Amino acid sequence: MQPRMKNPAMINPDAMKAILALDKSAKNGPVPLTTLELVHLRASQINGCSFCVDSGSRHAKKAGETDERLFAVAAWREAPYFTEAERAALALTEAVTRLSDRTDPVPDEVWDEAARHYDEEALAALLLSIATTNVFNRLNVTTRQVAGSWG
């Protein structure tokens, strides 16, 4: 596979700075980095972004994630490796990433479960992380960025 073009955020340095600043702000919040890495990986799997699945898995490993948990993210509901808080974050990730899949895009039960585990500051960090991942996924998938080419 060949990319159609460079990632637009690489072409426009101001865009990359803005996206990275948003990502950094989410990571500076109260949500554990390992949770944010799982969220990134799950959204990237849903969006079919091989570039972000590859780089996200590598970043998660550096953050201390285990192979068992990384291998099981796609089946987190059935896997025993995740805490209730992580499950709530993953459910929120799926809902926010798949907004058009249901008439109530983020059902109250998904939101309420996330709010049970995360306060408003943490929810803000989660939502910003999910949104940032979706931005990167859309740019990478559209321009066919190649997994492993990120360095």
C-alpha positions in Angstrom: 0.0 0.0 0.0 1.2 3.5 -0.8 -0.1 6.6 0.9 -2.2 9.0 -1.2 -0.3 11.9 0.3 1.4 12.9 3.5 -0.8 13.2 6.5 -2.4 16.6 6.2 -1.3 17.5 9.8 2.3 16.9 8.7 1.8 19.2 5.7 0.3 21.9 7.9 2.6 22.2 11.0 0.1 24.5 12.8 -2.5 21.7 12.6 -0.1 19.1 14.0 0.8 21.5 16.8 -2.9 22.0 17.6 -3.7 18.2 17.5 -0.7 17.3 19.6 -1.6 20.1 22.1 -5.1 18.6 22.4 -3.6 15.2 22.9 -1.2 16.4 25.5 -4.0 18.2 27.4 -5.9 14.9 27.6 -2.9 13.0 28.8 -2.2 15.6 31.5 -5.6 14.9 33.0 -6.4 12.5 35.8 -7.1 9.4 33.6 -4.3 6.8 33.7 -2.1 6.8 30.6 -2.8 3.1 30.1 -6.5 3.7 30.0 -6.0 6.4 27.4 -3.8 4.1 25.3 -6.5 1.4 25.4 -9.1 4.0 24.3 -6.8 5.1 21.5 -6.4 1.5 20.4 -10.1 0.7 20.5 -11.2 3.7 18.5 -8.4 3.0 16.0 -9.6 -0.6 15.6 -13.2 0.6 15.0 -12.1 3.1 12.4 -9.8 0.6 10.6 -6.7 2.8 11.1 -3.8 0.4 10.7 -1.3 3.2 11.2 -2.8 4.1 14.6 -3.4 0.5 15.7 0.2 -0.2 15.0 1.6 2.9 16.7 -0.9 2.9 19.4 0.0 -0.7 20.4 3.6 0.2 20.5 2.9 3.3 22.7 0.7 1.2 25.0 3.5 -1.3 25.4 5.9 1.5 26.3 3.3 2.7 28.9 3.3 -0.7 30.5 0.5 -2.5 28.8 0.6 -6.3 28.6 0.3 -8.3 25.5 -2.8 -10.1 26.9 -4.7 -6.8 27.4 -3.6 -5.4 24.0 -4.7 -8.6 22.2 -8.0 -8.5 24.0 -9.0 -4.9 23.5 -11.3 -5.7 20.5 -13.1 -8.2 22.7 -13.0 -6.3 26.0 -16.5 -7.2 27.0 -15.6 -10.9 27.1 -12.0 -10.6 28.4 -11.3 -10.7 32.1 -8.3 -8.3 31.9 -10.0 -5.0 32.3 -11.2 -3.0 35.3 -14.8 -1.7 35.6 -13.4 1.8 35.0 -11.6 0.7 31.9 -14.7 -1.1 30.6 -16.7 2.2 31.1 -14.0 4.1 29.2 -14.0 1.5 26.3 -17.8 1.6 26.1 -17.8 5.4 25.9 -15.1 5.2 23.3 -17.2 2.9 21.1 -20.3 5.0 21.5 -18.4 8.3 20.7 -16.6 6.7 17.8 -19.8 5.2 16.3 -22.1 8.2 16.6 -24.2 7.4 13.6 -24.8 3.7 14.5 -27.8 4.4 16.8 -30.6 6.9 17.3 -29.2 7.8 20.7 -25.5 7.9 19.9 -24.3 7.9 23.5 -27.0 6.2 25.6 -27.5 7.3 29.2 -26.4 3.9 30.5 -23.0 4.3 28.7 -22.6 7.9 29.9 -23.8 7.1 33.5 -21.4 4.2 33.8 -18.5 6.4 32.7 -19.6 9.1 35.0 -19.7 6.6 37.9 -16.0 6.0 37.4 -14.7 9.3 36.2 -15.4 12.8 37.5 -16.0 15.7 35.1 -12.3 16.5 34.7 -11.6 12.9 33.8 -14.6 12.6 31.5 -13.3 15.7 29.7 -9.9 14.1 29.3 -11.5 10.9 28.0 -13.6 12.7 25.5 -10.7 14.9 24.3 -8.6 11.7 23.9 -11.4 9.9 22.0 -11.9 13.0 19.7 -8.2 13.4 19.1 -7.9 9.7 18.1 -10.8 10.0 15.8 -9.1 13.1 14.1 -5.9 11.1 13.6 -7.8 8.1 12.4 -9.8 10.0 9.8 -6.7 11.8 8.4 -4.7 8.5 8.3 -7.4 6.3 6.8 -8.4 8.9 4.2 -4.8 9.4 3.0 -3.9 5.7 3.4 -1.0 6.1 5.8 1.0 2.9 6.0 1.3 1.1 9.3 4.8 1.1 10.6 5.8 4.2 8.6 5.6 6.5 11.6 9.2 5.8 12.8 
